[in-house]
């Protein structure tokens, strides 16, 4: 069960900052405005980060499980080491790690700073209106994050939860 104090209510959730320009991999450039109507999970990561690599199987599973149900995952690759700034190295790592969701480079830390990120990995889950409803820093909280994804996918555009029809 999601602790109520951690899932920000829609009325109190801040609008997510737009993703700053960078090189997009696995996708044409995306904007959060264009993604309205979809739940968006933004993961700040870097390919040499051990903790980031530990989160990848779960992130990839969510992409596979929920992409067709309204979830868009965006990996914001904010480098820690000089080798991670190299676009060719990043492309090789994304292919080797079999990452299929969109990844955007953040070599100038503009998106990192806009989101006030302090550590890798950091997850932000946005509702269908583009508001930050859930944040998690580090590994773990996978079940809680997935519960948030499911809850936000079930919300109507207004933030109300869509009721599933009862079987007779």
mmCIF file of the C-alpha atoms, coordinates in Angstrom:
data_MODEL
# 
_entry.id   MODEL 
# 
loop_
_atom_site.group_PDB 
_atom_site.id 
_atom_site.type_symbol 
_atom_site.label_atom_id 
_atom_site.label_alt_id 
_atom_site.label_comp_id 
_atom_site.label_asym_id 
_atom_site.label_entity_id 
_atom_site.label_seq_id 
_atom_site.pdbx_PDB_ins_code 
_atom_site.Cartn_x 
_atom_site.Cartn_y 
_atom_site.Cartn_z 
_atom_site.occupancy 
_atom_site.B_iso_or_equiv 
_atom_site.pdbx_formal_charge 
_atom_site.auth_seq_id 
_atom_site.auth_comp_id 
_atom_site.auth_asym_id 
_atom_site.auth_atom_id 
_atom_site.pdbx_PDB_model_num 
ATOM 1   C CA . UNK A 1 1   ? 0.000   0.000  0.000   1.00 0.00 ? 1   UNK A CA 1 
ATOM 2   C CA . UNK A 1 2   ? 1.303   3.482  -0.867  1.00 0.00 ? 2   UNK A CA 1 
ATOM 3   C CA . UNK A 1 3   ? 1.792   5.578  2.247   1.00 0.00 ? 3   UNK A CA 1 
ATOM 4   C CA . UNK A 1 4   ? -0.559  8.532  1.645   1.00 0.00 ? 4   UNK A CA 1 
ATOM 5   C CA . UNK A 1 5   ? 2.053   11.107 2.597   1.00 0.00 ? 5   UNK A CA 1 
ATOM 6   C CA . UNK A 1 6   ? 4.358   9.991  -0.223  1.00 0.00 ? 6   UNK A CA 1 
ATOM 7   C CA . UNK A 1 7   ? 1.919   10.122 -3.153  1.00 0.00 ? 7   UNK A CA 1 
ATOM 8   C CA . UNK A 1 8   ? 1.386   13.826 -3.680  1.00 0.00 ? 8   UNK A CA 1 
ATOM 9   C CA . UNK A 1 9   ? -2.229  14.762 -4.279  1.00 0.00 ? 9   UNK A CA 1 
ATOM 10  C CA . UNK A 1 10  ? -2.937  16.305 -7.647  1.00 0.00 ? 10  UNK A CA 1 
ATOM 11  C CA . UNK A 1 11  ? -3.893  19.676 -6.158  1.00 0.00 ? 11  UNK A CA 1 
ATOM 12  C CA . UNK A 1 12  ? -0.531  19.967 -4.362  1.00 0.00 ? 12  UNK A CA 1 
ATOM 13  C CA . UNK A 1 13  ? 1.683   18.439 -7.069  1.00 0.00 ? 13  UNK A CA 1 
ATOM 14  C CA . UNK A 1 14  ? 3.993   20.844 -8.903  1.00 0.00 ? 14  UNK A CA 1 
ATOM 15  C CA . UNK A 1 15  ? 4.058   20.900 -12.687 1.00 0.00 ? 15  UNK A CA 1 
ATOM 16  C CA . UNK A 1 16  ? 7.184   19.069 -13.882 1.00 0.00 ? 16  UNK A CA 1 
ATOM 17  C CA . UNK A 1 17  ? 9.881   21.183 -15.532 1.00 0.00 ? 17  UNK A CA 1 
ATOM 18  C CA . UNK A 1 18  ? 10.266  20.579 -19.253 1.00 0.00 ? 18  UNK A CA 1 
ATOM 19  C CA . UNK A 1 19  ? 13.177  18.391 -20.303 1.00 0.00 ? 19  UNK A CA 1 
ATOM 20  C CA . UNK A 1 20  ? 16.034  20.536 -21.622 1.00 0.00 ? 20  UNK A CA 1 
ATOM 21  C CA . UNK A 1 21  ? 17.398  19.911 -25.068 1.00 0.00 ? 21  UNK A CA 1 
ATOM 22  C CA . UNK A 1 22  ? 19.881  17.111 -25.510 1.00 0.00 ? 22  UNK A CA 1 
ATOM 23  C CA . UNK A 1 23  ? 20.519  14.252 -27.909 1.00 0.00 ? 23  UNK A CA 1 
ATOM 24  C CA . UNK A 1 24  ? 17.623  11.768 -27.991 1.00 0.00 ? 24  UNK A CA 1 
ATOM 25  C CA . UNK A 1 25  ? 18.251  8.049  -28.394 1.00 0.00 ? 25  UNK A CA 1 
ATOM 26  C CA . UNK A 1 26  ? 15.496  5.515  -29.236 1.00 0.00 ? 26  UNK A CA 1 
ATOM 27  C CA . UNK A 1 27  ? 13.069  8.359  -29.955 1.00 0.00 ? 27  UNK A CA 1 
ATOM 28  C CA . UNK A 1 28  ? 12.474  11.621 -31.722 1.00 0.00 ? 28  UNK A CA 1 
ATOM 29  C CA . UNK A 1 29  ? 12.689  14.538 -29.260 1.00 0.00 ? 29  UNK A CA 1 
ATOM 30  C CA . UNK A 1 30  ? 9.811   14.480 -26.768 1.00 0.00 ? 30  UNK A CA 1 
ATOM 31  C CA . UNK A 1 31  ? 8.260   17.219 -24.671 1.00 0.00 ? 31  UNK A CA 1 
ATOM 32  C CA . UNK A 1 32  ? 6.217   16.749 -21.537 1.00 0.00 ? 32  UNK A CA 1 
ATOM 33  C CA . UNK A 1 33  ? 3.537   18.949 -23.057 1.00 0.00 ? 33  UNK A CA 1 
ATOM 34  C CA . UNK A 1 34  ? 3.222   16.497 -25.983 1.00 0.00 ? 34  UNK A CA 1 
ATOM 35  C CA . UNK A 1 35  ? 2.991   13.619 -23.495 1.00 0.00 ? 35  UNK A CA 1 
ATOM 36  C CA . UNK A 1 36  ? -0.053  15.025 -21.655 1.00 0.00 ? 36  UNK A CA 1 
ATOM 37  C CA . UNK A 1 37  ? -2.589  12.267 -21.278 1.00 0.00 ? 37  UNK A CA 1 
ATOM 38  C CA . UNK A 1 38  ? 0.152   9.719  -20.520 1.00 0.00 ? 38  UNK A CA 1 
ATOM 39  C CA . UNK A 1 39  ? 1.807   8.864  -17.229 1.00 0.00 ? 39  UNK A CA 1 
ATOM 40  C CA . UNK A 1 40  ? 5.532   9.644  -17.482 1.00 0.00 ? 40  UNK A CA 1 
ATOM 41  C CA . UNK A 1 41  ? 8.339   8.100  -15.459 1.00 0.00 ? 41  UNK A CA 1 
ATOM 42  C CA . UNK A 1 42  ? 11.572  10.070 -15.649 1.00 0.00 ? 42  UNK A CA 1 
ATOM 43  C CA . UNK A 1 43  ? 14.704  8.328  -14.428 1.00 0.00 ? 43  UNK A CA 1 
ATOM 44  C CA . UNK A 1 44  ? 17.899  10.283 -13.892 1.00 0.00 ? 44  UNK A CA 1 
ATOM 45  C CA . UNK A 1 45  ? 20.719  7.799  -14.406 1.00 0.00 ? 45  UNK A CA 1 
ATOM 46  C CA . UNK A 1 46  ? 24.191  7.322  -15.794 1.00 0.00 ? 46  UNK A CA 1 
ATOM 47  C CA . UNK A 1 47  ? 25.577  4.167  -17.354 1.00 0.00 ? 47  UNK A CA 1 
ATOM 48  C CA . UNK A 1 48  ? 28.588  3.649  -15.057 1.00 0.00 ? 48  UNK A CA 1 
ATOM 49  C CA . UNK A 1 49  ? 26.476  3.932  -11.901 1.00 0.00 ? 49  UNK A CA 1 
ATOM 50  C CA . UNK A 1 50  ? 26.159  0.570  -10.133 1.00 0.00 ? 50  UNK A CA 1 
ATOM 51  C CA . UNK A 1 51  ? 22.878  1.540  -8.458  1.00 0.00 ? 51  UNK A CA 1 
ATOM 52  C CA . UNK A 1 52  ? 21.438  2.724  -11.782 1.00 0.00 ? 52  UNK A CA 1 
ATOM 53  C CA . UNK A 1 53  ? 22.281  -0.612 -13.375 1.00 0.00 ? 53  UNK A CA 1 
ATOM 54  C CA . UNK A 1 54  ? 20.526  -2.394 -10.514 1.00 0.00 ? 54  UNK A CA 1 
ATOM 55  C CA . UNK A 1 55  ? 17.292  -0.495 -11.256 1.00 0.00 ? 55  UNK A CA 1 
ATOM 56  C CA . UNK A 1 56  ? 17.367  -1.244 -15.003 1.00 0.00 ? 56  UNK A CA 1 
ATOM 57  C CA . UNK A 1 57  ? 15.650  -4.662 -14.970 1.00 0.00 ? 57  UNK A CA 1 
ATOM 58  C CA . UNK A 1 58  ? 12.665  -3.170 -13.143 1.00 0.00 ? 58  UNK A CA 1 
ATOM 59  C CA . UNK A 1 59  ? 12.518  -0.028 -15.289 1.00 0.00 ? 59  UNK A CA 1 
ATOM 60  C CA . UNK A 1 60  ? 12.671  -2.151 -18.464 1.00 0.00 ? 60  UNK A CA 1 
ATOM 61  C CA . UNK A 1 61  ? 9.948   -4.446 -17.110 1.00 0.00 ? 61  UNK A CA 1 
ATOM 62  C CA . UNK A 1 62  ? 7.682   -1.437 -16.422 1.00 0.00 ? 62  UNK A CA 1 
ATOM 63  C CA . UNK A 1 63  ? 8.308   -0.189 -19.959 1.00 0.00 ? 63  UNK A CA 1 
ATOM 64  C CA . UNK A 1 64  ? 7.328   -3.566 -21.371 1.00 0.00 ? 64  UNK A CA 1 
ATOM 65  C CA . UNK A 1 65  ? 4.324   -4.021 -19.071 1.00 0.00 ? 65  UNK A CA 1 
ATOM 66  C CA . UNK A 1 66  ? 2.813   -0.508 -19.182 1.00 0.00 ? 66  UNK A CA 1 
ATOM 67  C CA . UNK A 1 67  ? 3.919   1.241  -22.399 1.00 0.00 ? 67  UNK A CA 1 
ATOM 68  C CA . UNK A 1 68  ? 0.793   0.160  -24.275 1.00 0.00 ? 68  UNK A CA 1 
ATOM 69  C CA . UNK A 1 69  ? -1.344  1.076  -21.243 1.00 0.00 ? 69  UNK A CA 1 
ATOM 70  C CA . UNK A 1 70  ? -0.263  4.733  -21.205 1.00 0.00 ? 70  UNK A CA 1 
ATOM 71  C CA . UNK A 1 71  ? 3.198   4.894  -19.560 1.00 0.00 ? 71  UNK A CA 1 
ATOM 72  C CA . UNK A 1 72  ? 6.154   6.638  -21.171 1.00 0.00 ? 72  UNK A CA 1 
ATOM 73  C CA . UNK A 1 73  ? 9.571   6.156  -19.585 1.00 0.00 ? 73  UNK A CA 1 
ATOM 74  C CA . UNK A 1 74  ? 12.297  8.687  -20.287 1.00 0.00 ? 74  UNK A CA 1 
ATOM 75  C CA . UNK A 1 75  ? 15.853  8.066  -19.164 1.00 0.00 ? 75  UNK A CA 1 
ATOM 76  C CA . UNK A 1 76  ? 17.660  11.343 -18.542 1.00 0.00 ? 76  UNK A CA 1 
ATOM 77  C CA . UNK A 1 77  ? 21.335  10.418 -18.827 1.00 0.00 ? 77  UNK A CA 1 
ATOM 78  C CA . UNK A 1 78  ? 23.254  12.881 -16.662 1.00 0.00 ? 78  UNK A CA 1 
ATOM 79  C CA . UNK A 1 79  ? 26.944  11.869 -16.678 1.00 0.00 ? 79  UNK A CA 1 
ATOM 80  C CA . UNK A 1 80  ? 29.104  11.598 -13.601 1.00 0.00 ? 80  UNK A CA 1 
ATOM 81  C CA . UNK A 1 81  ? 32.332  10.607 -15.405 1.00 0.00 ? 81  UNK A CA 1 
ATOM 82  C CA . UNK A 1 82  ? 33.917  12.069 -18.555 1.00 0.00 ? 82  UNK A CA 1 
ATOM 83  C CA . UNK A 1 83  ? 33.492  8.797  -20.514 1.00 0.00 ? 83  UNK A CA 1 
ATOM 84  C CA . UNK A 1 84  ? 29.744  9.031  -19.904 1.00 0.00 ? 84  UNK A CA 1 
ATOM 85  C CA . UNK A 1 85  ? 29.592  12.343 -21.780 1.00 0.00 ? 85  UNK A CA 1 
ATOM 86  C CA . UNK A 1 86  ? 30.564  10.620 -25.046 1.00 0.00 ? 86  UNK A CA 1 
ATOM 87  C CA . UNK A 1 87  ? 27.476  10.043 -27.218 1.00 0.00 ? 87  UNK A CA 1 
ATOM 88  C CA . UNK A 1 88  ? 28.956  6.995  -28.979 1.00 0.00 ? 88  UNK A CA 1 
ATOM 89  C CA . UNK A 1 89  ? 29.762  5.360  -25.626 1.00 0.00 ? 89  UNK A CA 1 
ATOM 90  C CA . UNK A 1 90  ? 26.238  6.076  -24.425 1.00 0.00 ? 90  UNK A CA 1 
ATOM 91  C CA . UNK A 1 91  ? 24.694  4.628  -27.595 1.00 0.00 ? 91  UNK A CA 1 
ATOM 92  C CA . UNK A 1 92  ? 26.811  1.448  -27.195 1.00 0.00 ? 92  UNK A CA 1 
ATOM 93  C CA . UNK A 1 93  ? 25.763  1.070  -23.543 1.00 0.00 ? 93  UNK A CA 1 
ATOM 94  C CA . UNK A 1 94  ? 22.068  1.592  -24.329 1.00 0.00 ? 94  UNK A CA 1 
ATOM 95  C CA . UNK A 1 95  ? 22.255  -1.098 -27.013 1.00 0.00 ? 95  UNK A CA 1 
ATOM 96  C CA . UNK A 1 96  ? 24.238  -3.480 -24.773 1.00 0.00 ? 96  UNK A CA 1 
ATOM 97  C CA . UNK A 1 97  ? 21.795  -2.929 -21.889 1.00 0.00 ? 97  UNK A CA 1 
ATOM 98  C CA . UNK A 1 98  ? 18.858  -3.462 -24.278 1.00 0.00 ? 98  UNK A CA 1 
ATOM 99  C CA . UNK A 1 99  ? 17.157  -0.219 -23.277 1.00 0.00 ? 99  UNK A CA 1 
ATOM 100 C CA . UNK A 1 100 ? 14.213  0.367  -25.627 1.00 0.00 ? 100 UNK A CA 1 
ATOM 101 C CA . UNK A 1 101 ? 12.643  3.446  -24.034 1.00 0.00 ? 101 UNK A CA 1 
ATOM 102 C CA . UNK A 1 102 ? 13.685  7.012  -24.930 1.00 0.00 ? 102 UNK A CA 1 
ATOM 103 C CA . UNK A 1 103 ? 16.890  8.360  -23.428 1.00 0.00 ? 103 UNK A CA 1 
ATOM 104 C CA . UNK A 1 104 ? 18.004  11.990 -23.597 1.00 0.00 ? 104 UNK A CA 1 
ATOM 105 C CA . UNK A 1 105 ? 21.470  13.315 -22.798 1.00 0.00 ? 105 UNK A CA 1 
ATOM 106 C CA . UNK A 1 106 ? 21.828  15.914 -20.049 1.00 0.00 ? 106 UNK A CA 1 
ATOM 107 C CA . UNK A 1 107 ? 25.557  16.662 -20.314 1.00 0.00 ? 107 UNK A CA 1 
ATOM 108 C CA . UNK A 1 108 ? 25.081  20.262 -19.168 1.00 0.00 ? 108 UNK A CA 1 
ATOM 109 C CA . UNK A 1 109 ? 22.986  19.176 -16.135 1.00 0.00 ? 109 UNK A CA 1 
ATOM 110 C CA . UNK A 1 110 ? 20.177  21.564 -17.152 1.00 0.00 ? 110 UNK A CA 1 
ATOM 111 C CA . UNK A 1 111 ? 17.383  19.031 -16.581 1.00 0.00 ? 111 UNK A CA 1 
ATOM 112 C CA . UNK A 1 112 ? 19.127  17.683 -13.449 1.00 0.00 ? 112 UNK A CA 1 
ATOM 113 C CA . UNK A 1 113 ? 19.183  21.205 -11.991 1.00 0.00 ? 113 UNK A CA 1 
ATOM 114 C CA . UNK A 1 114 ? 15.593  21.970 -13.041 1.00 0.00 ? 114 UNK A CA 1 
ATOM 115 C CA . UNK A 1 115 ? 14.414  18.891 -11.128 1.00 0.00 ? 115 UNK A CA 1 
ATOM 116 C CA . UNK A 1 116 ? 16.792  19.596 -8.206  1.00 0.00 ? 116 UNK A CA 1 
ATOM 117 C CA . UNK A 1 117 ? 18.246  16.080 -8.403  1.00 0.00 ? 117 UNK A CA 1 
ATOM 118 C CA . UNK A 1 118 ? 21.024  15.217 -5.965  1.00 0.00 ? 118 UNK A CA 1 
ATOM 119 C CA . UNK A 1 119 ? 21.812  11.539 -6.652  1.00 0.00 ? 119 UNK A CA 1 
ATOM 120 C CA . UNK A 1 120 ? 21.684  8.714  -9.189  1.00 0.00 ? 120 UNK A CA 1 
ATOM 121 C CA . UNK A 1 121 ? 19.251  7.107  -9.756  1.00 0.00 ? 121 UNK A CA 1 
ATOM 122 C CA . UNK A 1 122 ? 16.284  9.351  -9.042  1.00 0.00 ? 122 UNK A CA 1 
ATOM 123 C CA . UNK A 1 123 ? 12.777  8.614  -10.305 1.00 0.00 ? 123 UNK A CA 1 
ATOM 124 C CA . UNK A 1 124 ? 9.941   11.051 -10.890 1.00 0.00 ? 124 UNK A CA 1 
ATOM 125 C CA . UNK A 1 125 ? 6.462   9.810  -11.791 1.00 0.00 ? 125 UNK A CA 1 
ATOM 126 C CA . UNK A 1 126 ? 4.237   12.384 -13.488 1.00 0.00 ? 126 UNK A CA 1 
ATOM 127 C CA . UNK A 1 127 ? 0.478   12.163 -13.779 1.00 0.00 ? 127 UNK A CA 1 
ATOM 128 C CA . UNK A 1 128 ? -1.411  12.634 -17.046 1.00 0.00 ? 128 UNK A CA 1 
ATOM 129 C CA . UNK A 1 129 ? -1.425  16.411 -16.572 1.00 0.00 ? 129 UNK A CA 1 
ATOM 130 C CA . UNK A 1 130 ? 2.365   16.571 -16.136 1.00 0.00 ? 130 UNK A CA 1 
ATOM 131 C CA . UNK A 1 131 ? 2.452   17.027 -12.348 1.00 0.00 ? 131 UNK A CA 1 
ATOM 132 C CA . UNK A 1 132 ? 5.148   15.369 -10.219 1.00 0.00 ? 132 UNK A CA 1 
ATOM 133 C CA . UNK A 1 133 ? 3.212   12.963 -8.022  1.00 0.00 ? 133 UNK A CA 1 
ATOM 134 C CA . UNK A 1 134 ? 5.963   10.593 -6.818  1.00 0.00 ? 134 UNK A CA 1 
ATOM 135 C CA . UNK A 1 135 ? 9.713   10.785 -6.340  1.00 0.00 ? 135 UNK A CA 1 
ATOM 136 C CA . UNK A 1 136 ? 12.169  8.147  -5.221  1.00 0.00 ? 136 UNK A CA 1 
ATOM 137 C CA . UNK A 1 137 ? 15.940  8.429  -4.800  1.00 0.00 ? 137 UNK A CA 1 
ATOM 138 C CA . UNK A 1 138 ? 18.151  5.355  -5.047  1.00 0.00 ? 138 UNK A CA 1 
ATOM 139 C CA . UNK A 1 139 ? 17.345  1.706  -5.494  1.00 0.00 ? 139 UNK A CA 1 
ATOM 140 C CA . UNK A 1 140 ? 14.293  0.008  -4.076  1.00 0.00 ? 140 UNK A CA 1 
ATOM 141 C CA . UNK A 1 141 ? 10.664  1.010  -3.502  1.00 0.00 ? 141 UNK A CA 1 
ATOM 142 C CA . UNK A 1 142 ? 9.844   -0.938 -6.653  1.00 0.00 ? 142 UNK A CA 1 
ATOM 143 C CA . UNK A 1 143 ? 6.472   -2.240 -5.431  1.00 0.00 ? 143 UNK A CA 1 
ATOM 144 C CA . UNK A 1 144 ? 5.442   1.218  -4.208  1.00 0.00 ? 144 UNK A CA 1 
ATOM 145 C CA . UNK A 1 145 ? 6.522   2.855  -7.463  1.00 0.00 ? 145 UNK A CA 1 
ATOM 146 C CA . UNK A 1 146 ? 4.643   0.293  -9.520  1.00 0.00 ? 146 UNK A CA 1 
ATOM 147 C CA . UNK A 1 147 ? 1.564   0.872  -7.374  1.00 0.00 ? 147 UNK A CA 1 
ATOM 148 C CA . UNK A 1 148 ? 1.861   4.610  -8.098  1.00 0.00 ? 148 UNK A CA 1 
ATOM 149 C CA . UNK A 1 149 ? 2.174   3.906  -11.837 1.00 0.00 ? 149 UNK A CA 1 
ATOM 150 C CA . UNK A 1 150 ? -0.952  1.732  -11.754 1.00 0.00 ? 150 UNK A CA 1 
ATOM 151 C CA . UNK A 1 151 ? -2.894  4.276  -9.717  1.00 0.00 ? 151 UNK A CA 1 
ATOM 152 C CA . UNK A 1 152 ? -1.963  7.146  -12.046 1.00 0.00 ? 152 UNK A CA 1 
ATOM 153 C CA . UNK A 1 153 ? -2.754  5.073  -15.134 1.00 0.00 ? 153 UNK A CA 1 
ATOM 154 C CA . UNK A 1 154 ? -6.229  4.449  -13.658 1.00 0.00 ? 154 UNK A CA 1 
ATOM 155 C CA . UNK A 1 155 ? -6.861  8.162  -13.104 1.00 0.00 ? 155 UNK A CA 1 
ATOM 156 C CA . UNK A 1 156 ? -8.951  10.065 -15.596 1.00 0.00 ? 156 UNK A CA 1 
ATOM 157 C CA . UNK A 1 157 ? -7.466  13.237 -17.071 1.00 0.00 ? 157 UNK A CA 1 
ATOM 158 C CA . UNK A 1 158 ? -8.948  15.154 -14.139 1.00 0.00 ? 158 UNK A CA 1 
ATOM 159 C CA . UNK A 1 159 ? -7.184  13.052 -11.507 1.00 0.00 ? 159 UNK A CA 1 
ATOM 160 C CA . UNK A 1 160 ? -10.226 10.960 -10.630 1.00 0.00 ? 160 UNK A CA 1 
ATOM 161 C CA . UNK A 1 161 ? -9.728  7.217  -10.511 1.00 0.00 ? 161 UNK A CA 1 
ATOM 162 C CA . UNK A 1 162 ? -11.516 5.338  -13.260 1.00 0.00 ? 162 UNK A CA 1 
ATOM 163 C CA . UNK A 1 163 ? -13.682 2.647  -11.741 1.00 0.00 ? 163 UNK A CA 1 
ATOM 164 C CA . UNK A 1 164 ? -13.450 -0.782 -13.303 1.00 0.00 ? 164 UNK A CA 1 
ATOM 165 C CA . UNK A 1 165 ? -16.853 -2.197 -14.305 1.00 0.00 ? 165 UNK A CA 1 
ATOM 166 C CA . UNK A 1 166 ? -18.088 -4.865 -11.929 1.00 0.00 ? 166 UNK A CA 1 
ATOM 167 C CA . UNK A 1 167 ? -18.694 -8.323 -13.395 1.00 0.00 ? 167 UNK A CA 1 
ATOM 168 C CA . UNK A 1 168 ? -22.262 -9.570 -13.017 1.00 0.00 ? 168 UNK A CA 1 
# 
